[in-house]
Amino acid sequence: MSVSILIVSHHNIGKAIVEAVQISFANNLPLRLATIDVNSTDDPDIIKPKMLEMVKELDDGSGVLILSDLFGSTPCNICSECLDNPNVRLLTGINLPMVLRIMNYPDQNLAEMTETARIGGQNGIVECT
């Protein structure tokens, strides 16, 4: 059993990140990973139940780490519906280094993985001079 990852983001951001991660891991991902893309024409009230069902399907007892792209945005707000569940954590500001980092630590528990994701995302932001 291990933590599962759910990416909930605008348009195809999540799918693009997953494709890049799959290439990096030669399509042999160590964690279950799913995406929900939210488009500008989508009704949040229709997406919420789908997301809640996906969280149930992904959680094998180890928890689900939800990654969203922008704090306060519609995808993030939809995810907040899951925060009553102690087996769910939500982290915003998803980037590729964040997801690559957590894929390298599949044995971590939900709290550890959330911190690993946060640090990986922050460390992936570098000013090049």
Residue frames as qw, qx, qy, qz and C-alpha x, y, z in Angstrom:
[[0.000, 0.888, 0.460, 0.000, 0.00, 0.00, 0.00],
 [0.415, -0.102, 0.017, 0.904, 1.15, 3.52, -0.76],
 [0.152, 0.625, 0.232, -0.730, -0.15, 7.03, -1.03],
 [0.476, 0.524, 0.588, 0.393, -1.93, 7.84, -4.29],
 [0.141, -0.320, 0.078, 0.934, -1.64, 11.14, -6.13],
 [0.305, 0.721, 0.613, 0.102, -4.52, 13.07, -7.67],
 [0.228, -0.145, 0.152, 0.951, -3.76, 16.15, -9.77],
 [0.177, 0.787, 0.589, -0.044, -6.66, 18.58, -10.15],
 [0.294, -0.388, 0.176, 0.856, -5.76, 21.49, -12.39],
 [0.420, 0.673, 0.024, -0.608, -6.81, 23.89, -15.12],
 [0.657, 0.593, -0.306, -0.350, -7.21, 22.50, -18.62],
 [0.948, 0.187, -0.249, 0.068, -4.43, 20.03, -19.48],
 [0.044, -0.784, 0.540, -0.305, -1.77, 21.06, -16.96],
 [0.719, -0.354, 0.554, -0.225, -2.13, 17.83, -14.97],
 [0.929, 0.314, 0.195, 0.010, -2.02, 15.62, -18.06],
 [0.493, 0.778, -0.315, 0.230, 1.11, 17.37, -19.32],
 [0.277, -0.674, 0.618, -0.295, 2.87, 16.87, -15.98],
 [0.861, -0.107, 0.469, -0.165, 1.86, 13.20, -15.89],
 [0.836, 0.542, -0.026, 0.078, 3.18, 12.65, -19.42],
 [0.239, 0.788, -0.488, 0.291, 6.53, 14.17, -18.46],
 [0.532, -0.492, 0.619, -0.303, 6.72, 12.05, -15.30],
 [0.941, 0.145, 0.284, -0.118, 5.83, 8.89, -17.23],
 [0.672, 0.670, -0.261, 0.179, 8.67, 9.56, -19.69],
 [0.056, -0.733, 0.580, -0.352, 11.09, 10.11, -16.80],
 [0.571, -0.293, 0.704, -0.305, 10.08, 6.80, -15.22],
 [0.161, 0.193, -0.872, -0.420, 9.80, 4.85, -18.49],
 [0.643, -0.212, -0.362, -0.640, 6.05, 4.39, -17.84],
 [0.656, -0.188, -0.701, 0.206, 6.81, 2.47, -14.62],
 [0.207, -0.644, 0.165, -0.718, 5.40, 4.82, -11.98],
 [0.305, 0.032, -0.845, 0.437, 5.92, 3.79, -8.34],
 [0.183, 0.286, 0.573, -0.746, 2.70, 5.53, -7.20],
 [0.237, 0.618, 0.731, 0.169, -0.87, 5.55, -8.44],
 [0.087, -0.320, 0.063, 0.941, -1.42, 8.82, -10.27],
 [0.231, 0.632, 0.713, 0.196, -4.64, 10.26, -11.71],
 [0.105, -0.064, 0.059, 0.991, -5.75, 13.62, -13.07],
 [0.177, 0.756, 0.622, -0.095, -8.87, 15.71, -13.27],
 [0.258, 0.098, 0.227, 0.934, -8.76, 18.62, -15.68],
 [0.081, 0.726, 0.539, -0.420, -11.07, 21.55, -15.02],
 [0.302, 0.328, 0.427, 0.787, -11.97, 23.65, -18.04],
 [0.071, 0.043, 0.159, -0.984, -13.50, 27.12, -17.95],
 [0.543, -0.134, -0.380, -0.737, -16.85, 25.76, -19.15],
 [0.468, -0.144, -0.863, 0.125, -17.05, 22.99, -16.52],
 [0.541, -0.640, -0.109, -0.534, -19.64, 23.13, -13.77],
 [0.036, 0.450, -0.758, 0.470, -17.90, 22.66, -10.38],
 [0.674, -0.134, 0.443, -0.576, -21.04, 21.00, -8.99],
 [0.931, 0.273, -0.142, -0.196, -20.68, 18.26, -11.60],
 [0.532, 0.531, -0.595, 0.286, -16.92, 17.82, -11.06],
 [0.339, -0.531, 0.562, -0.535, -17.09, 17.62, -7.23],
 [0.891, -0.129, 0.311, -0.306, -18.85, 14.23, -7.03],
 [0.864, 0.438, -0.227, 0.100, -16.53, 12.80, -9.69],
 [0.237, 0.646, -0.568, 0.452, -13.52, 13.99, -7.71],
 [0.572, -0.425, 0.505, -0.486, -14.87, 12.59, -4.45],
 [0.975, 0.107, 0.105, -0.165, -15.46, 9.22, -6.14],
 [0.687, 0.565, -0.379, 0.254, -11.94, 9.25, -7.60],
 [0.130, -0.626, 0.597, -0.485, -10.47, 9.94, -4.15],
 [0.825, -0.213, 0.378, -0.361, -12.38, 6.91, -2.80],
 [0.938, 0.339, -0.068, 0.005, -11.08, 4.74, -5.62],
 [0.471, 0.664, -0.451, 0.366, -7.47, 5.89, -5.18],
 [0.314, -0.616, 0.539, -0.482, -7.30, 5.54, -1.40],
 [0.752, 0.026, -0.659, -0.018, -6.12, 2.05, -0.42],
 [0.713, -0.625, -0.289, 0.132, -5.87, 3.14, 3.21],
 [0.639, -0.132, -0.046, 0.757, -2.59, 5.05, 2.84],
 [0.003, -0.751, -0.196, 0.631, -4.22, 8.28, 1.76],
 [0.533, 0.632, 0.385, 0.411, -4.40, 10.56, -1.23],
 [0.284, -0.487, 0.042, 0.825, -2.24, 13.60, -1.86],
 [0.417, 0.791, 0.433, 0.116, -4.13, 16.05, -4.06],
 [0.392, -0.273, 0.191, 0.857, -2.01, 18.48, -6.02],
 [0.307, 0.842, 0.443, -0.016, -3.61, 21.55, -7.52],
 [0.574, 0.408, 0.125, 0.699, -2.18, 24.33, -9.61],
 [0.079, 0.439, -0.051, 0.894, -3.40, 27.59, -8.13],
 [0.147, -0.326, -0.723, 0.591, -4.54, 28.37, -4.60],
 [0.226, 0.456, 0.316, -0.800, -8.03, 29.90, -4.55],
 [0.310, 0.213, -0.581, -0.722, -8.86, 28.83, -8.09],
 [0.814, -0.015, -0.097, -0.573, -11.81, 26.66, -9.09],
 [0.772, 0.144, -0.618, 0.042, -9.77, 23.40, -9.18],
 [0.227, 0.206, -0.688, 0.657, -8.36, 24.13, -5.72],
 [0.464, -0.141, 0.287, -0.826, -11.76, 25.10, -4.34],
 [0.848, 0.008, -0.359, -0.389, -13.28, 21.88, -5.66],
 [0.619, 0.179, -0.701, 0.305, -10.53, 19.93, -3.87],
 [0.123, -0.323, 0.528, -0.775, -11.30, 21.61, -0.57],
 [0.794, -0.194, -0.147, -0.557, -14.41, 19.42, -0.44],
 [0.860, 0.044, -0.500, 0.097, -12.10, 16.53, 0.51],
 [0.209, 0.523, -0.541, 0.625, -10.33, 18.19, 3.41],
 [0.692, -0.430, 0.234, -0.530, -12.70, 16.74, 6.01],
 [0.983, 0.050, -0.175, 0.014, -11.20, 13.35, 5.18],
 [0.488, -0.770, 0.391, 0.127, -8.10, 12.72, 7.38],
 [0.769, -0.026, 0.528, 0.359, -6.67, 10.53, 4.59],
 [0.499, 0.711, 0.295, 0.399, -6.47, 13.47, 2.18],
 [0.353, -0.594, 0.023, 0.723, -3.98, 16.30, 1.95],
 [0.473, 0.818, 0.282, 0.167, -4.09, 19.19, -0.53],
 [0.469, -0.474, 0.203, 0.717, -1.02, 21.03, -1.80],
 [0.470, 0.851, 0.216, -0.094, -1.20, 23.85, -4.33],
 [0.035, 0.867, -0.413, -0.278, 1.35, 25.27, -6.75],
 [0.908, 0.035, 0.394, 0.138, 2.05, 22.01, -8.55],
 [0.309, 0.789, -0.455, -0.274, 5.12, 21.86, -10.74],
 [0.860, 0.300, -0.410, -0.039, 7.10, 19.11, -12.43],
 [0.275, 0.442, -0.721, 0.456, 9.94, 19.01, -9.84],
 [0.543, -0.267, 0.460, -0.650, 7.32, 18.46, -7.11],
 [0.932, 0.096, 0.033, -0.349, 5.86, 15.39, -8.79],
 [0.704, 0.445, -0.529, 0.165, 9.23, 13.95, -9.81],
 [0.032, -0.490, 0.670, -0.557, 10.43, 14.31, -6.24],
 [0.688, -0.189, 0.444, -0.542, 7.55, 12.40, -4.66],
 [0.913, 0.270, -0.224, -0.207, 7.84, 9.62, -7.22],
 [0.493, 0.474, -0.654, 0.325, 11.28, 8.95, -5.79],
 [0.104, -0.219, 0.736, -0.632, 9.86, 8.39, -2.29],
 [0.586, -0.209, -0.545, -0.562, 6.94, 5.96, -2.76],
 [0.565, -0.243, -0.751, 0.240, 7.29, 4.44, 0.72],
 [0.031, 0.102, -0.374, 0.921, 6.56, 7.67, 2.60],
 [0.026, 0.571, 0.777, -0.264, 3.35, 8.14, 4.52],
 [0.179, 0.818, 0.458, 0.298, 0.90, 10.89, 3.60],
 [0.280, -0.940, -0.019, 0.196, 2.36, 13.54, 5.93],
 [0.556, -0.433, 0.440, 0.557, 5.94, 12.82, 4.84],
 [0.475, 0.354, 0.602, 0.535, 5.00, 12.81, 1.16],
 [0.063, 0.937, 0.331, 0.088, 3.18, 16.12, 1.48],
 [0.355, -0.846, 0.209, 0.339, 6.31, 17.69, 2.93],
 [0.581, -0.134, 0.585, 0.550, 8.52, 16.05, 0.29],
 [0.370, 0.656, 0.544, 0.370, 6.25, 17.45, -2.43],
 [0.093, -0.983, -0.136, 0.077, 6.32, 20.94, -0.92],
 [0.454, -0.671, 0.386, 0.441, 10.11, 20.97, -0.63],
 [0.571, 0.122, 0.637, 0.504, 10.55, 19.49, -4.11],
 [0.271, 0.822, 0.443, 0.233, 8.31, 22.14, -5.60],
 [0.198, -0.964, 0.057, 0.170, 10.10, 24.98, -3.81],
 [0.536, -0.495, 0.506, 0.460, 13.56, 23.66, -4.63],
 [0.574, 0.372, 0.603, 0.410, 12.54, 23.38, -8.29],
 [0.175, 0.957, 0.201, 0.117, 12.17, 27.16, -8.47],
 [0.655, -0.345, 0.134, 0.659, 15.58, 28.62, -9.25],
 [0.261, 0.938, -0.020, -0.229, 16.60, 31.99, -10.62],
 [0.819, 0.107, 0.246, 0.508, 19.24, 31.51, -13.28],
 [0.009, 0.950, -0.081, -0.301, 21.66, 34.38, -13.75]]
